[in-house]
Amino acid sequence: MSQTSITGRLYSIRAMGKHLTFATLRCPDREYLCVFSERLKVRAESIVRVTGETRPSTGSRAFDDEIAVESYEVVAENRTIASTRLAGQPYSKAVLPDQHVYMRLPEVRARLLAKWSAVRRIRDVLTEQRFVEVQSPRIVGRMTDGPTMKFKLDYFGRDAYLSLSNLLFHTAFVAGDFTSVFEVSPLFRADVNHSSQHLSEFLILEATAAYRSREDMMRLSEDVVRAVCEDCGGGGLPAGHLDDIPVVTYEELRKIVSRADCAPVAPGTRIKRYHAEAVATHLDRTLFWVVDMPAKHKAFFSSTRHDPATGTDVANDFRLYWREIDIVDGGERVTSPERLRERLAEQDLDPAHFGYYLDVLAGGVPPLTGLGLGIERLLAKALGIGNIRQLVPFPRYVDHFEP
């Protein structure tokens, strides 16, 4: 037994008669069972400092020790609702004004802690493979990822935008002889999309490496997904579904879908979720790769080639699906200034907007391959969560940005 004085938030206040109260004190290091020799008049989830004797717990299976409280003081009173008012409610916009309270719920804390733990694992995997973590600007000028320059802001009298991609800056890092770089950062999308898999601000892993092939970066992506799933207790995947992940070309995918009970994939069109689900069912695998997709749907910096079999241009790309949802997108990059100008013209983009990027390539850039991995999408699948907003403490989507 020993004397202790400790401060935390008080939960689960349970009065036992007139002269005994049990409560849980959540502190930075752990939770404690507190035994008060009086009926408390403290509002649940207030911050209190308790002083008393620590002893082995005799009546609780959840706690090894308990504190026999001799005195206490209220440090900060809870004057709003308690988290118990939000417990059991389906996740919806209704809980967002009380996110600071909602995060106290054990199940909410658990999934947010799982996300931050997974981010640590992602960093470990990249560091072990000799990648250097870098930081790109969140505020950019005209050099941005394609024509969707929305989220406009005033930068001291000049037009600026929130960043849509770090990959162009990653090329500059490689040009500075940081051969393999990665970044875990927020990015922005101005798409009007109400899907449970889309956010206007989301967390992404982006990585770019020189002298690494498409296949090398696909294996790297698999290592990251495997590490995250292990961190989440297996990710709910059947045995073997993280091993020897199947690879199908876009044209092979079209053939598979043509035999499924859904609308076909017309030549050159994008893959829909129900197309991807049909492929996962056909392969009897949770995860699968799609490669060689139509060049016209890929960003201007994507490397492409002509495919004689189809008579079309395809990208030297890769995309990893977890059943119906794509979680990784990447491919080889254009490193020739001349070819980049051609790609910009193909997509009706003004080369003047990308002057710095063209200068970077003109200085000589080695062969490059890059990837982007949506962290919330991956975690939602690994944790069995249907809405990625549940993995973001303060989500931003089409019709919500407060608080």
Summary of the structure (lengths in Angstrom):
residues: 403
radius of gyration: 26.1
end to end distance: 45.2
largest distance: 85.5
contacts: 1210
relative contact order: 0.12
helix: 30%
strand: 30%
